[in-house]
Amino acid sequence: MEGAAASAEGLRYAEYTRAPTGAGKGQAELNRGLARTMIALGLGVATVAFAGRYAFRLWKPLEQAITEAAKRISTSSLSSYYKGGFEQKMSRREASLILGVSPSAGKDKIRTAHRKIMILNHPDKG
């Protein structure tokens, strides 16, 4: 009976006894790996936060510089079409600027350029 009582006593307090070193080693490795992962994740979040803070502080002067640069570039230089004022009677130079050909271009080149512009601006397009 004493053996059974000692066995029951051992089972009763089994949860408080230390696990064998072989079984605890795997759990310790798992805990260490989890701790490293959490530290790496925390450092990553902190890095993103500091980078965002730096970007927000830098954004205001950068926005002003971009706006000024955009104002310096005129829209007419970006377009390949002539945006001049029209006179009562169109001159040959103005017509050639609109069509995008040289003033001394031949009839075939002028017809091709005119056809291209008319197709692009036709109301039935699309």
A tleap script that builds the chain and sets N, CA, C and O, in Angstrom:
source leaprc.protein.ff14SB
mol = sequence {
  NMET GLU GLY ALA ALA ALA SER ALA GLU GLY
  LEU ARG TYR ALA GLU TYR THR ARG ALA PRO
  THR GLY ALA GLY LYS GLY GLN ALA GLU LEU
  ASN ARG GLY LEU ALA ARG THR MET ILE ALA
  LEU GLY LEU GLY VAL ALA THR VAL ALA PHE
  ALA GLY ARG TYR ALA PHE ARG LEU TRP LYS
  PRO LEU GLU GLN ALA ILE THR GLU ALA ALA
  LYS ARG ILE SER THR SER SER LEU SER SER
  TYR TYR LYS GLY GLY PHE GLU GLN LYS MET
  SER ARG ARG GLU ALA SER LEU ILE LEU GLY
  VAL SER PRO SER ALA GLY LYS ASP LYS ILE
  ARG THR ALA HIE ARG LYS ILE MET ILE LEU
  ASN HIE PRO ASP LYS CGLY
}
set mol.1.N position { 0.794 -1.176 0.000 }
set mol.1.CA position { 0.000 0.000 0.000 }
set mol.1.C position { 0.846 1.254 0.000 }
set mol.1.O position { 0.494 2.282 -0.578 }
set mol.2.N position { 1.963 1.126 0.664 }
set mol.2.CA position { 2.821 2.293 0.701 }
set mol.2.C position { 3.306 2.662 -0.691 }
set mol.2.O position { 3.442 3.843 -1.010 }
set mol.3.N position { 3.563 1.675 -1.508 }
set mol.3.CA position { 4.009 1.921 -2.876 }
set mol.3.C position { 2.932 2.618 -3.679 }
set mol.3.O position { 3.218 3.510 -4.477 }
set mol.4.N position { 1.686 2.208 -3.465 }
set mol.4.CA position { 0.567 2.823 -4.182 }
set mol.4.C position { 0.355 4.243 -3.697 }
set mol.4.O position { 0.036 5.128 -4.491 }
set mol.5.N position { 0.528 4.473 -2.402 }
set mol.5.CA position { 0.350 5.822 -1.849 }
set mol.5.C position { 1.443 6.746 -2.360 }
set mol.5.O position { 1.184 7.902 -2.695 }
set mol.6.N position { 2.654 6.237 -2.418 }
set mol.6.CA position { 3.759 7.055 -2.926 }
set mol.6.C position { 3.558 7.359 -4.397 }
set mol.6.O position { 3.875 8.451 -4.868 }
set mol.7.N position { 3.026 6.379 -5.117 }
set mol.7.CA position { 2.774 6.583 -6.548 }
set mol.7.C position { 1.679 7.624 -6.741 }
set mol.7.O position { 1.787 8.491 -7.609 }
set mol.8.N position { 0.635 7.539 -5.940 }
set mol.8.CA position { -0.457 8.512 -6.043 }
set mol.8.C position { 0.040 9.893 -5.662 }
set mol.8.O position { -0.348 10.890 -6.271 }
set mol.9.N position { 0.901 9.953 -4.652 }
set mol.9.CA position { 1.466 11.233 -4.225 }
set mol.9.C position { 2.322 11.829 -5.332 }
set mol.9.O position { 2.311 13.042 -5.543 }
set mol.10.N position { 3.062 10.984 -6.039 }
set mol.10.CA position { 3.908 11.445 -7.147 }
set mol.10.C position { 3.069 11.968 -8.304 }
set mol.10.O position { 3.432 12.961 -8.934 }
set mol.11.N position { 1.951 11.311 -8.588 }
set mol.11.CA position { 1.069 11.762 -9.660 }
set mol.11.C position { 0.379 13.069 -9.287 }
set mol.11.O position { 0.132 13.922 -10.139 }
set mol.12.N position { 0.080 13.206 -8.030 }
set mol.12.CA position { -0.624 14.397 -7.564 }
set mol.12.C position { 0.213 15.646 -7.767 }
set mol.12.O position { -0.322 16.694 -8.126 }
set mol.13.N position { 1.490 15.555 -7.547 }
set mol.13.CA position { 2.370 16.708 -7.683 }
set mol.13.C position { 3.258 16.626 -8.921 }
set mol.13.O position { 4.307 17.268 -8.980 }
set mol.14.N position { 2.846 15.852 -9.891 }
set mol.14.CA position { 3.682 15.663 -11.079 }
set mol.14.C position { 3.818 16.958 -11.876 }
set mol.14.O position { 4.844 17.189 -12.517 }
set mol.15.N position { 2.803 17.789 -11.839 }
set mol.15.CA position { 2.859 19.032 -12.617 }
set mol.15.C position { 3.879 20.023 -12.060 }
set mol.15.O position { 4.317 20.931 -12.767 }
set mol.16.N position { 4.259 19.849 -10.783 }
set mol.16.CA position { 5.211 20.758 -10.180 }
set mol.16.C position { 6.653 20.297 -10.288 }
set mol.16.O position { 7.579 21.054 -9.998 }
set mol.17.N position { 6.833 19.089 -10.694 }
set mol.17.CA position { 8.189 18.584 -10.804 }
set mol.17.C position { 8.803 19.043 -12.117 }
set mol.17.O position { 8.088 19.320 -13.081 }
set mol.18.N position { 10.119 19.122 -12.153 }
set mol.18.CA position { 10.809 19.544 -13.385 }
set mol.18.C position { 10.731 18.450 -14.418 }
set mol.18.O position { 10.829 17.262 -14.111 }
set mol.19.N position { 10.551 18.881 -15.657 }
set mol.19.CA position { 10.537 17.920 -16.753 }
set mol.19.C position { 11.966 17.489 -17.015 }
set mol.19.O position { 12.904 18.214 -16.685 }
set mol.20.N position { 12.137 16.338 -17.596 }
set mol.20.CA position { 13.489 15.910 -17.936 }
set mol.20.C position { 14.138 16.916 -18.886 }
set mol.20.O position { 13.445 17.571 -19.664 }
set mol.21.N position { 15.441 17.036 -18.826 }
set mol.21.CA position { 16.158 18.054 -19.590 }
set mol.21.C position { 16.002 17.882 -21.084 }
set mol.21.O position { 16.036 18.879 -21.805 }
set mol.22.N position { 15.837 16.693 -21.580 }
set mol.22.CA position { 15.684 16.459 -23.021 }
set mol.22.C position { 14.376 17.038 -23.548 }
set mol.22.O position { 14.354 17.605 -24.640 }
set mol.23.N position { 13.278 16.905 -22.787 }
set mol.23.CA position { 11.971 17.388 -23.234 }
set mol.23.C position { 11.900 18.910 -23.126 }
set mol.23.O position { 11.278 19.552 -23.973 }
set mol.24.N position { 12.512 19.490 -22.125 }
set mol.24.CA position { 12.462 20.939 -21.913 }
set mol.24.C position { 13.315 21.703 -22.905 }
set mol.24.O position { 13.079 22.889 -23.137 }
set mol.25.N position { 14.289 21.054 -23.486 }
set mol.25.CA position { 15.207 21.711 -24.410 }
set mol.25.C position { 14.482 22.179 -25.674 }
set mol.25.O position { 14.752 23.270 -26.176 }
set mol.26.N position { 13.562 21.357 -26.190 }
set mol.26.CA position { 12.806 21.733 -27.387 }
set mol.26.C position { 11.924 22.943 -27.124 }
set mol.26.O position { 11.820 23.835 -27.965 }
set mol.27.N position { 11.294 22.973 -25.967 }
set mol.27.CA position { 10.443 24.107 -25.597 }
set mol.27.C position { 11.267 25.371 -25.409 }
set mol.27.O position { 10.824 26.459 -25.777 }
set mol.28.N position { 12.452 25.241 -24.846 }
set mol.28.CA position { 13.316 26.406 -24.651 }
set mol.28.C position { 13.757 26.978 -25.992 }
set mol.28.O position { 13.804 28.196 -26.165 }
set mol.29.N position { 14.076 26.108 -26.937 }
set mol.29.CA position { 14.444 26.567 -28.285 }
set mol.29.C position { 13.277 27.283 -28.951 }
set mol.29.O position { 13.459 28.307 -29.609 }
set mol.30.N position { 12.086 26.739 -28.777 }
set mol.30.CA position { 10.893 27.352 -29.348 }
set mol.30.C position { 10.650 28.736 -28.746 }
set mol.30.O position { 10.346 29.687 -29.466 }
set mol.31.N position { 10.785 28.840 -27.432 }
set mol.31.CA position { 10.604 30.125 -26.758 }
set mol.31.C position { 11.657 31.143 -27.206 }
set mol.31.O position { 11.338 32.314 -27.411 }
set mol.32.N position { 12.896 30.707 -27.358 }
set mol.32.CA position { 13.974 31.585 -27.793 }
set mol.32.C position { 13.725 32.077 -29.229 }
set mol.32.O position { 13.948 33.246 -29.543 }
set mol.33.N position { 13.258 31.161 -30.091 }
set mol.33.CA position { 12.948 31.534 -31.476 }
set mol.33.C position { 11.787 32.510 -31.542 }
set mol.33.O position { 11.802 33.448 -32.340 }
set mol.34.N position { 10.777 32.292 -30.702 }
set mol.34.CA position { 9.637 33.198 -30.648 }
set mol.34.C position { 10.063 34.576 -30.154 }
set mol.34.O position { 9.597 35.592 -30.669 }
set mol.35.N position { 10.936 34.612 -29.172 }
set mol.35.CA position { 11.429 35.888 -28.649 }
set mol.35.C position { 12.216 36.634 -29.720 }
set mol.35.O position { 12.068 37.850 -29.848 }
set mol.36.N position { 13.039 35.947 -30.482 }
set mol.36.CA position { 13.805 36.588 -31.560 }
set mol.36.C position { 12.873 37.141 -32.633 }
set mol.36.O position { 13.093 38.235 -33.153 }
set mol.37.N position { 11.833 36.377 -32.959 }
set mol.37.CA position { 10.863 36.827 -33.955 }
set mol.37.C position { 10.145 38.084 -33.492 }
set mol.37.O position { 9.958 39.018 -34.271 }
set mol.38.N position { 9.742 38.111 -32.230 }
set mol.38.CA position { 9.044 39.273 -31.698 }
set mol.38.C position { 9.952 40.507 -31.674 }
set mol.38.O position { 9.500 41.616 -31.961 }
set mol.39.N position { 11.218 40.320 -31.335 }
set mol.39.CA position { 12.164 41.436 -31.328 }
set mol.39.C position { 12.365 41.954 -32.745 }
set mol.39.O position { 12.380 43.165 -32.966 }
set mol.40.N position { 12.520 41.053 -33.700 }
set mol.40.CA position { 12.706 41.458 -35.094 }
set mol.40.C position { 11.463 42.191 -35.602 }
set mol.40.O position { 11.582 43.196 -36.303 }
set mol.41.N position { 10.288 41.704 -35.259 }
set mol.41.CA position { 9.042 42.355 -35.667 }
set mol.41.C position { 8.939 43.746 -35.054 }
set mol.41.O position { 8.543 44.689 -35.738 }
set mol.42.N position { 9.284 43.888 -33.795 }
set mol.42.CA position { 9.263 45.201 -33.131 }
set mol.42.C position { 10.227 46.176 -33.776 }
set mol.42.O position { 9.895 47.343 -33.980 }
set mol.43.N position { 11.428 45.699 -34.099 }
set mol.43.CA position { 12.404 46.571 -34.764 }
set mol.43.C position { 11.931 46.981 -36.159 }
set mol.43.O position { 12.168 48.109 -36.589 }
set mol.44.N position { 11.267 46.073 -36.860 }
set mol.44.CA position { 10.733 46.394 -38.182 }
set mol.44.C position { 9.648 47.445 -38.103 }
set mol.44.O position { 9.634 48.378 -38.906 }
set mol.45.N position { 8.738 47.314 -37.148 }
set mol.45.CA position { 7.677 48.309 -36.973 }
set mol.45.C position { 8.277 49.661 -36.598 }
set mol.45.O position { 7.838 50.692 -37.106 }
set mol.46.N position { 9.263 49.668 -35.726 }
set mol.46.CA position { 9.907 50.926 -35.333 }
set mol.46.C position { 10.600 51.576 -36.528 }
set mol.46.O position { 10.543 52.795 -36.686 }
set mol.47.N position { 11.247 50.781 -37.366 }
set mol.47.CA position { 11.919 51.321 -38.559 }
set mol.47.C position { 10.917 51.952 -39.509 }
set mol.47.O position { 11.156 53.040 -40.031 }
set mol.48.N position { 9.796 51.278 -39.737 }
set mol.48.CA position { 8.761 51.826 -40.623 }
set mol.48.C position { 8.191 53.111 -40.033 }
set mol.48.O position { 7.939 54.067 -40.767 }
set mol.49.N position { 7.985 53.148 -38.735 }
set mol.49.CA position { 7.440 54.347 -38.083 }
set mol.49.C position { 8.394 55.529 -38.223 }
set mol.49.O position { 7.963 56.633 -38.558 }
set mol.50.N position { 9.680 55.311 -37.973 }
set mol.50.CA position { 10.643 56.404 -38.098 }
set mol.50.C position { 10.786 56.865 -39.549 }
set mol.50.O position { 10.937 58.058 -39.811 }
set mol.51.N position { 10.737 55.928 -40.480 }
set mol.51.CA position { 10.820 56.296 -41.898 }
set mol.51.C position { 9.599 57.104 -42.309 }
set mol.51.O position { 9.727 58.069 -43.063 }
set mol.52.N position { 8.426 56.732 -41.832 }
set mol.52.CA position { 7.211 57.490 -42.127 }
set mol.52.C position { 7.255 58.880 -41.543 }
set mol.52.O position { 6.847 59.845 -42.189 }
set mol.53.N position { 7.748 58.985 -40.325 }
set mol.53.CA position { 7.880 60.297 -39.683 }
set mol.53.C position { 8.831 61.184 -40.476 }
set mol.53.O position { 8.558 62.367 -40.677 }
set mol.54.N position { 9.937 60.621 -40.922 }
set mol.54.CA position { 10.906 61.372 -41.715 }
set mol.54.C position { 10.307 61.803 -43.049 }
set mol.54.O position { 10.532 62.924 -43.508 }
set mol.55.N position { 9.543 60.904 -43.667 }
set mol.55.CA position { 8.925 61.223 -44.962 }
set mol.55.C position { 7.898 62.334 -44.815 }
set mol.55.O position { 7.830 63.215 -45.671 }
set mol.56.N position { 7.095 62.319 -43.750 }
set mol.56.CA position { 6.107 63.376 -43.547 }
set mol.56.C position { 6.773 64.720 -43.289 }
set mol.56.O position { 6.275 65.754 -43.733 }
set mol.57.N position { 7.877 64.714 -42.585 }
set mol.57.CA position { 8.603 65.980 -42.356 }
set mol.57.C position { 9.237 66.495 -43.639 }
set mol.57.O position { 9.336 67.704 -43.848 }
set mol.58.N position { 9.663 65.585 -44.486 }
set mol.58.CA position { 10.327 65.955 -45.735 }
set mol.58.C position { 9.323 66.323 -46.819 }
set mol.58.O position { 9.679 67.026 -47.765 }
set mol.59.N position { 8.087 65.870 -46.708 }
set mol.59.CA position { 7.099 66.013 -47.774 }
set mol.59.C position { 6.774 67.474 -48.084 }
set mol.59.O position { 6.661 67.826 -49.258 }
set mol.60.N position { 6.621 68.324 -47.093 }
set mol.60.CA position { 6.196 69.702 -47.332 }
set mol.60.C position { 7.170 70.453 -48.233 }
set mol.60.O position { 6.729 71.009 -49.239 }
set mol.61.N position { 8.465 70.505 -47.934 }
set mol.61.CA position { 9.385 71.197 -48.846 }
set mol.61.C position { 9.480 70.515 -50.208 }
set mol.61.O position { 9.653 71.181 -51.229 }
set mol.62.N position { 9.368 69.195 -50.221 }
set mol.62.CA position { 9.432 68.453 -51.478 }
set mol.62.C position { 8.225 68.780 -52.355 }
set mol.62.O position { 8.354 68.918 -53.571 }
set mol.63.N position { 7.059 68.902 -51.735 }
set mol.63.CA position { 5.843 69.253 -52.471 }
set mol.63.C position { 5.973 70.639 -53.101 }
set mol.63.O position { 5.561 70.843 -54.242 }
set mol.64.N position { 6.538 71.578 -52.371 }
set mol.64.CA position { 6.727 72.929 -52.903 }
set mol.64.C position { 7.706 72.932 -54.069 }
set mol.64.O position { 7.496 73.638 -55.055 }
set mol.65.N position { 8.770 72.152 -53.964 }
set mol.65.CA position { 9.760 72.087 -55.045 }
set mol.65.C position { 9.148 71.481 -56.304 }
set mol.65.O position { 9.414 71.952 -57.410 }
set mol.66.N position { 8.345 70.461 -56.148 }
set mol.66.CA position { 7.700 69.822 -57.302 }
set mol.66.C position { 6.718 70.781 -57.952 }
set mol.66.O position { 6.649 70.854 -59.179 }
set mol.67.N position { 5.958 71.519 -57.152 }
set mol.67.CA position { 4.993 72.478 -57.689 }
set mol.67.C position { 5.694 73.581 -58.465 }
set mol.67.O position { 5.236 73.971 -59.539 }
set mol.68.N position { 6.796 74.086 -57.936 }
set mol.68.CA position { 7.545 75.132 -58.637 }
set mol.68.C position { 8.133 74.618 -59.951 }
set mol.68.O position { 8.128 75.329 -60.956 }
set mol.69.N position { 8.633 73.399 -59.944 }
set mol.69.CA position { 9.198 72.824 -61.167 }
set mol.69.C position { 8.111 72.627 -62.218 }
set mol.69.O position { 8.350 72.843 -63.406 }
set mol.70.N position { 6.928 72.220 -61.793 }
set mol.70.CA position { 5.823 72.025 -62.737 }
set mol.70.C position { 5.381 73.350 -63.342 }
set mol.70.O position { 4.996 73.405 -64.510 }
set mol.71.N position { 5.436 74.413 -62.557 }
set mol.71.CA position { 5.063 75.732 -63.086 }
set mol.71.C position { 6.077 76.224 -64.104 }
set mol.71.O position { 5.720 76.908 -65.064 }
set mol.72.N position { 7.345 75.876 -63.895 }
set mol.72.CA position { 8.390 76.314 -64.819 }
set mol.72.C position { 8.266 75.658 -66.190 }
set mol.72.O position { 8.591 76.269 -67.208 }
set mol.73.N position { 7.798 74.423 -66.212 }
set mol.73.CA position { 7.628 73.729 -67.485 }
set mol.73.C position { 6.308 74.200 -68.084 }
set mol.73.O position { 5.244 73.977 -67.506 }
set mol.74.N position { 6.377 74.832 -69.209 }
set mol.74.CA position { 5.148 75.320 -69.824 }
set mol.74.C position { 4.409 74.178 -70.496 }
set mol.74.O position { 5.027 73.240 -70.999 }
set mol.75.N position { 3.091 74.255 -70.503 }
set mol.75.CA position { 2.289 73.183 -71.092 }
set mol.75.C position { 2.416 73.164 -72.606 }
set mol.75.O position { 2.253 72.115 -73.229 }
set mol.76.N position { 2.703 74.309 -73.202 }
set mol.76.CA position { 2.818 74.338 -74.659 }
set mol.76.C position { 4.051 73.571 -75.136 }
set mol.76.O position { 4.054 73.038 -76.246 }
set mol.77.N position { 5.087 73.511 -74.318 }
set mol.77.CA position { 6.280 72.775 -74.723 }
set mol.77.C position { 6.062 71.263 -74.653 }
set mol.77.O position { 6.787 70.502 -75.294 }
set mol.78.N position { 5.066 70.824 -73.876 }
set mol.78.CA position { 4.783 69.405 -73.764 }
set mol.78.C position { 3.884 68.909 -74.903 }
set mol.78.O position { 3.864 67.717 -75.207 }
set mol.79.N position { 3.157 69.812 -75.517 }
set mol.79.CA position { 2.228 69.428 -76.574 }
set mol.79.C position { 2.893 69.542 -77.933 }
set mol.79.O position { 3.702 70.440 -78.166 }
set mol.80.N position { 2.550 68.629 -78.826 }
set mol.80.CA position { 3.111 68.685 -80.172 }
set mol.80.C position { 2.216 69.487 -81.113 }
set mol.80.O position { 2.552 69.666 -82.283 }
set mol.81.N position { 1.084 69.970 -80.613 }
set mol.81.CA position { 0.173 70.747 -81.439 }
set mol.81.C position { 0.407 72.241 -81.249 }
set mol.81.O position { 0.865 72.686 -80.197 }
set mol.82.N position { 0.089 72.991 -82.273 }
set mol.82.CA position { 0.267 74.447 -82.259 }
set mol.82.C position { -0.862 75.078 -81.462 }
set mol.82.O position { -2.034 74.804 -81.719 }
set mol.83.N position { -0.516 75.923 -80.496 }
set mol.83.CA position { -1.516 76.585 -79.674 }
set mol.83.C position { -1.388 78.099 -79.827 }
set mol.83.O position { -1.321 78.827 -78.836 }
set mol.84.N position { -1.356 78.552 -81.038 }
set mol.84.CA position { -1.231 79.976 -81.289 }
set mol.84.C position { -2.575 80.626 -81.513 }
set mol.84.O position { -3.595 79.949 -81.639 }
set mol.85.N position { -2.568 81.947 -81.563 }
set mol.85.CA position { -3.794 82.681 -81.850 }
set mol.85.C position { -4.060 82.663 -83.346 }
set mol.85.O position { -3.126 82.619 -84.148 }
set mol.86.N position { -5.314 82.698 -83.717 }
set mol.86.CA position { -5.670 82.654 -85.126 }
set mol.86.C position { -6.032 84.053 -85.614 }
set mol.86.O position { -6.708 84.820 -84.927 }
set mol.87.N position { -5.565 84.357 -86.810 }
set mol.87.CA position { -5.901 85.629 -87.435 }
set mol.87.C position { -7.130 85.420 -88.310 }
set mol.87.O position { -7.624 84.303 -88.463 }
set mol.88.N position { -7.612 86.525 -88.882 }
set mol.88.CA position { -8.796 86.448 -89.741 }
set mol.88.C position { -8.549 85.510 -90.923 }
set mol.88.O position { -9.392 84.675 -91.252 }
set mol.89.N position { -7.400 85.656 -91.545 }
set mol.89.CA position { -7.037 84.796 -92.655 }
set mol.89.C position { -5.786 84.018 -92.255 }
set mol.89.O position { -4.781 84.609 -91.860 }
set mol.90.N position { -5.852 82.683 -92.359 }
set mol.90.CA position { -4.740 81.833 -91.945 }
set mol.90.C position { -3.592 81.944 -92.935 }
set mol.90.O position { -3.776 81.868 -94.150 }
set mol.91.N position { -2.406 82.124 -92.377 }
set mol.91.CA position { -1.216 82.193 -93.228 }
set mol.91.C position { -0.702 80.775 -93.486 }
set mol.91.O position { -1.087 79.823 -92.807 }
set mol.92.N position { 0.161 80.664 -94.467 }
set mol.92.CA position { 0.746 79.357 -94.802 }
set mol.92.C position { 1.589 78.829 -93.627 }
set mol.92.O position { 1.596 77.630 -93.350 }
set mol.93.N position { 2.281 79.720 -92.956 }
set mol.93.CA position { 3.108 79.337 -91.806 }
set mol.93.C position { 2.245 78.775 -90.687 }
set mol.93.O position { 2.577 77.739 -90.110 }
set mol.94.N position { 1.148 79.443 -90.375 }
set mol.94.CA position { 0.272 78.980 -89.310 }
set mol.94.C position { -0.374 77.643 -89.673 }
set mol.94.O position { -0.518 76.773 -88.814 }
set mol.95.N position { -0.759 77.475 -90.926 }
set mol.95.CA position { -1.344 76.213 -91.371 }
set mol.95.C position { -0.337 75.073 -91.253 }
set mol.95.O position { -0.686 73.962 -90.853 }
set mol.96.N position { 0.902 75.355 -91.602 }
set mol.96.CA position { 1.926 74.310 -91.503 }
set mol.96.C position { 2.235 73.978 -90.045 }
set mol.96.O position { 2.548 72.831 -89.727 }
set mol.97.N position { 2.150 74.969 -89.157 }
set mol.97.CA position { 2.350 74.688 -87.725 }
set mol.97.C position { 1.227 73.816 -87.177 }
set mol.97.O position { 1.475 72.901 -86.392 }
set mol.98.N position { 0.008 74.093 -87.584 }
set mol.98.CA position { -1.131 73.294 -87.124 }
set mol.98.C position { -1.016 71.861 -87.623 }
set mol.98.O position { -1.256 70.917 -86.871 }
set mol.99.N position { -0.652 71.701 -88.879 }
set mol.99.CA position { -0.542 70.359 -89.456 }
set mol.99.C position { 0.727 69.635 -89.027 }
set mol.99.O position { 0.801 68.410 -89.114 }
set mol.100.N position { 1.717 70.378 -88.569 }
set mol.100.CA position { 2.960 69.759 -88.128 }
set mol.100.C position { 3.882 69.414 -89.275 }
set mol.100.O position { 4.650 68.456 -89.189 }
set mol.101.N position { 3.817 70.185 -90.353 }
set mol.101.CA position { 4.703 69.975 -91.502 }
set mol.101.C position { 5.456 71.271 -91.757 }
set mol.101.O position { 5.108 72.316 -91.207 }
set mol.102.N position { 6.471 71.205 -92.579 }
set mol.102.CA position { 7.222 72.415 -92.903 }
set mol.102.C position { 6.418 73.266 -93.894 }
set mol.102.O position { 5.614 72.729 -94.655 }
set mol.103.N position { 6.630 74.588 -93.892 }
set mol.103.CA position { 5.881 75.460 -94.814 }
set mol.103.C position { 6.137 75.131 -96.285 }
set mol.103.O position { 5.314 75.449 -97.143 }
set mol.104.N position { 7.259 74.504 -96.574 }
set mol.104.CA position { 7.565 74.180 -97.969 }
set mol.104.C position { 7.242 72.726 -98.316 }
set mol.104.O position { 7.771 72.196 -99.294 }
set mol.105.N position { 6.387 72.079 -97.535 }
set mol.105.CA position { 6.048 70.664 -97.767 }
set mol.105.C position { 5.194 70.528 -99.022 }
set mol.105.O position { 4.494 71.458 -99.420 }
set mol.106.N position { 5.266 69.358 -99.630 }
set mol.106.CA position { 4.504 69.097 -100.842 }
set mol.106.C position { 3.049 68.763 -100.533 }
set mol.106.O position { 2.666 68.574 -99.379 }
set mol.107.N position { 2.232 68.695 -101.621 }
set mol.107.CA position { 0.797 68.454 -101.467 }
set mol.107.C position { 0.502 67.112 -100.798 }
set mol.107.O position { -0.403 67.014 -99.970 }
set mol.108.N position { 1.258 66.090 -101.153 }
set mol.108.CA position { 1.007 64.760 -100.580 }
set mol.108.C position { 1.244 64.749 -99.072 }
set mol.108.O position { 0.463 64.164 -98.321 }
set mol.109.N position { 2.314 65.389 -98.633 }
set mol.109.CA position { 2.625 65.438 -97.207 }
set mol.109.C position { 1.565 66.238 -96.454 }
set mol.109.O position { 1.171 65.870 -95.347 }
set mol.110.N position { 1.106 67.330 -97.059 }
set mol.110.CA position { 0.063 68.155 -96.430 }
set mol.110.C position { -1.238 67.365 -96.332 }
set mol.110.O position { -1.904 67.404 -95.298 }
set mol.111.N position { -1.609 66.649 -97.394 }
set mol.111.CA position { -2.832 65.835 -97.385 }
set mol.111.C position { -2.761 64.736 -96.310 }
set mol.111.O position { -3.736 64.488 -95.600 }
set mol.112.N position { -1.613 64.096 -96.203 }
set mol.112.CA position { -1.444 63.034 -95.203 }
set mol.112.C position { -1.575 63.588 -93.787 }
set mol.112.O position { -2.238 62.985 -92.944 }
set mol.113.N position { -0.942 64.738 -93.522 }
set mol.113.CA position { -1.014 65.360 -92.204 }
set mol.113.C position { -2.434 65.815 -91.898 }
set mol.113.O position { -2.914 65.652 -90.776 }
set mol.114.N position { -3.112 66.390 -92.904 }
set mol.114.CA position { -4.489 66.850 -92.723 }
set mol.114.C position { -5.405 65.663 -92.421 }
set mol.114.O position { -6.249 65.738 -91.529 }
set mol.115.N position { -5.240 64.583 -93.155 }
set mol.115.CA position { -6.061 63.388 -92.954 }
set mol.115.C position { -5.853 62.828 -91.540 }
set mol.115.O position { -6.808 62.429 -90.874 }
set mol.116.N position { -4.606 62.806 -91.101 }
set mol.116.CA position { -4.281 62.286 -89.763 }
set mol.116.C position { -4.979 63.106 -88.683 }
set mol.116.O position { -5.566 62.543 -87.759 }
set mol.117.N position { -4.919 64.424 -88.794 }
set mol.117.CA position { -5.550 65.295 -87.794 }
set mol.117.C position { -7.068 65.176 -87.863 }
set mol.117.O position { -7.730 65.174 -86.825 }
set mol.118.N position { -7.628 65.076 -89.058 }
set mol.118.CA position { -9.082 64.953 -89.192 }
set mol.118.C position { -9.581 63.632 -88.604 }
set mol.118.O position { -10.648 63.588 -87.991 }
set mol.119.N position { -8.824 62.575 -88.787 }
set mol.119.CA position { -9.217 61.284 -88.208 }
set mol.119.C position { -9.151 61.349 -86.680 }
set mol.119.O position { -10.030 60.824 -85.996 }
set mol.120.N position { -8.118 61.988 -86.152 }
set mol.120.CA position { -7.984 62.098 -84.697 }
set mol.120.C position { -9.111 62.928 -84.074 }
set mol.120.O position { -9.547 62.646 -82.958 }
set mol.121.N position { -9.582 63.951 -84.797 }
set mol.121.CA position { -10.584 64.875 -84.230 }
set mol.121.C position { -11.993 64.625 -84.750 }
set mol.121.O position { -12.882 65.434 -84.483 }
set mol.122.N position { -12.230 63.563 -85.465 }
set mol.122.CA position { -13.556 63.298 -86.035 }
set mol.122.C position { -14.552 62.979 -84.919 }
set mol.122.O position { -14.223 62.246 -83.986 }
set mol.123.N position { -15.783 63.530 -85.011 }
set mol.123.CA position { -16.762 63.297 -83.941 }
set mol.123.C position { -17.235 61.838 -83.834 }
set mol.123.O position { -17.692 61.415 -82.772 }
set mol.124.N position { -17.129 61.081 -84.911 }
set mol.124.CA position { -17.568 59.684 -84.862 }
set mol.124.C position { -16.499 58.736 -84.335 }
set mol.124.O position { -16.710 57.526 -84.265 }
set mol.125.N position { -15.361 59.290 -83.968 }
set mol.125.CA position { -14.262 58.436 -83.485 }
set mol.125.C position { -14.671 57.812 -82.138 }
set mol.125.O position { -15.069 58.516 -81.210 }
set mol.126.N position { -14.566 56.504 -82.055 }
set mol.126.CA position { -14.846 55.787 -80.818 }
set mol.126.C position { -16.327 55.654 -80.586 }
set mol.126.O position { -16.745 55.074 -79.584 }
savepdb mol mol.pdb
quit
